[in-house]
Amino acid sequence: MIDFSQLGQAASFWNAWGFEPWRLEQMEGVYRRVTVKKGSILGEVARYYADDYIVFRHRGDVDRDWVYRTWRPAPDVMVHRFVFLEACAAARRTTRSFWLGFRGYVEVYQYTVKSTASARIRDLAPLIDRAWERAHERVEGREV
């Protein structure tokens, strides 16, 4: 079992970025839904969502494969991004489309704290790194 659940102790940090606690089967982490609006001179043209999951606690390949194989599309959600935290991992990304991409995608990433992130999760990697720092500052007795 891979366990980075100390990152969950930074609840106020995650809340500030729109995340909330998330749990499914053996997996634990945080989740947020981001709204993307496309506009023009005439107003809003399209609106869709992106779901981000940062998974702190999981069973490694078993859970990553389960998400990749069984995750289903949701109405108006264009992408479901799962970032599985690993002790040491090569930056890996696997993507699956639903109905040739018309119903969205599921993307599964592996990320090691304080490492180089894939270009597609560069918005999430600094948040993970900062939460890691905050969790360790609390352990050492310093409060941020």
C-alpha positions as CSV (number, residue, x, y, z in Angstrom):
1,M,0.0,0.0,0.0
2,I,1.4,3.4,-1.0
3,D,0.5,6.0,1.6
4,F,1.1,9.7,1.3
5,S,-1.9,10.4,3.5
6,Q,0.0,13.0,5.5
7,L,-0.8,15.3,2.5
8,G,-4.4,15.2,3.5
9,Q,-3.5,16.9,6.8
10,A,-3.2,20.2,4.8
11,A,-7.0,20.4,4.5
12,S,-7.2,24.2,4.6
13,F,-4.6,24.4,1.8
14,W,-6.5,22.0,-0.4
15,N,-9.8,23.8,0.3
16,A,-8.2,27.1,-0.8
17,W,-7.5,25.5,-4.2
18,G,-11.1,24.1,-4.5
19,F,-10.3,20.5,-3.5
20,E,-12.3,18.3,-1.1
21,P,-11.5,14.9,0.4
22,W,-12.2,12.0,-1.8
23,R,-12.3,8.2,-1.3
24,L,-13.1,5.2,-3.5
25,E,-12.5,1.6,-2.6
26,Q,-8.9,1.5,-1.2
27,M,-7.9,4.9,-2.7
28,E,-7.9,8.2,-0.8
29,G,-7.0,11.7,-1.8
30,V,-8.5,15.0,-2.9
31,Y,-10.8,16.0,-5.8
32,R,-12.0,19.1,-7.5
33,R,-14.1,20.0,-10.5
34,V,-12.9,22.9,-12.7
35,T,-15.3,24.7,-15.0
36,V,-14.0,25.7,-18.4
37,K,-15.9,28.3,-20.4
38,K,-15.4,29.1,-24.0
39,G,-16.6,32.6,-25.1
40,S,-16.9,34.8,-28.1
41,I,-18.1,38.3,-28.8
42,L,-21.7,36.9,-28.6
43,G,-21.2,35.3,-25.2
44,E,-20.6,31.9,-23.9
45,V,-20.2,29.3,-26.6
46,A,-19.4,26.2,-24.6
47,R,-19.0,25.0,-21.0
48,Y,-17.4,21.8,-19.8
49,Y,-15.7,20.4,-16.8
50,A,-12.3,18.9,-15.8
51,D,-12.2,16.6,-12.8
52,D,-8.8,16.4,-11.0
53,Y,-8.0,13.6,-8.5
54,I,-4.8,13.6,-6.5
55,V,-4.5,10.1,-5.0
56,F,-2.4,9.9,-1.8
57,R,-3.2,6.4,-0.7
58,H,-3.5,3.5,-3.2
59,R,-2.3,0.0,-4.0
60,G,0.0,0.9,-6.9
61,D,-0.5,-0.8,-10.2
62,V,-3.7,-2.5,-9.1
63,D,-5.6,0.8,-8.5
64,R,-4.0,2.6,-11.5
65,D,-5.1,-0.2,-13.8
66,W,-8.5,-0.4,-12.2
67,V,-9.1,3.4,-12.8
68,Y,-7.8,3.1,-16.4
69,R,-10.0,0.1,-17.3
70,T,-13.2,0.9,-15.4
71,W,-13.6,4.6,-15.2
72,R,-16.7,5.8,-17.1
73,P,-17.5,9.2,-18.7
74,A,-19.6,11.7,-16.9
75,P,-22.0,14.3,-18.4
76,D,-20.2,17.4,-19.6
77,V,-16.8,16.3,-18.1
78,M,-14.1,16.5,-20.8
79,V,-11.2,15.1,-18.8
80,H,-10.8,13.1,-15.6
81,R,-7.1,13.5,-14.5
82,F,-5.8,11.1,-11.8
83,V,-2.4,11.8,-10.3
84,F,-1.1,8.8,-8.3
85,L,1.7,9.8,-5.9
86,E,4.6,7.4,-5.8
87,A,7.8,7.1,-3.7
88,C,9.8,6.9,-6.9
89,A,8.4,6.7,-10.3
90,A,9.1,7.6,-13.9
91,A,6.8,10.2,-15.1
92,R,4.2,8.0,-16.7
93,R,0.9,8.9,-18.4
94,T,-1.8,6.7,-19.8
95,T,-4.8,8.1,-21.6
96,R,-8.1,6.5,-22.7
97,S,-10.8,8.2,-24.7
98,F,-14.5,7.6,-24.4
99,W,-16.3,7.4,-27.7
100,L,-13.2,8.6,-29.7
101,G,-13.0,11.6,-27.3
102,F,-16.5,12.9,-27.9
103,R,-17.5,11.9,-24.3
104,G,-14.1,12.8,-22.8
105,Y,-10.9,11.2,-21.6
106,V,-9.4,9.6,-18.5
107,E,-5.8,10.4,-17.9
108,V,-3.7,8.5,-15.3
109,Y,-0.4,9.9,-14.2
110,Q,2.3,8.9,-11.7
111,Y,4.1,11.6,-9.9
112,T,6.9,11.7,-7.3
113,V,6.9,14.6,-4.9
114,K,9.5,17.3,-5.8
115,S,10.3,15.7,-9.2
116,T,9.8,16.9,-12.8
117,A,6.2,16.8,-13.8
118,S,4.6,15.9,-17.1
119,A,3.6,19.1,-19.0
120,R,-0.1,18.0,-18.6
121,I,0.0,18.2,-14.8
122,R,2.2,21.2,-14.3
123,D,-0.7,23.0,-12.7
124,L,-1.1,20.2,-10.1
125,A,2.5,19.3,-9.3
126,P,3.4,22.6,-7.5
127,L,0.2,22.2,-5.4
128,I,1.3,18.7,-4.4
129,D,4.8,19.9,-3.6
130,R,3.6,22.8,-1.5
131,A,1.2,20.5,0.4
132,W,4.1,18.1,1.1
133,E,6.2,21.0,2.5
134,R,3.3,22.1,4.7
135,A,2.7,18.6,6.0
136,H,6.4,18.3,6.9
137,E,6.5,21.7,8.6
138,R,3.7,20.6,10.8
139,V,5.6,17.4,11.7
140,E,8.7,19.4,12.6
141,G,6.7,21.6,14.9
142,R,6.5,24.6,12.7
143,E,3.1,25.9,11.7
144,V,2.6,27.8,8.4
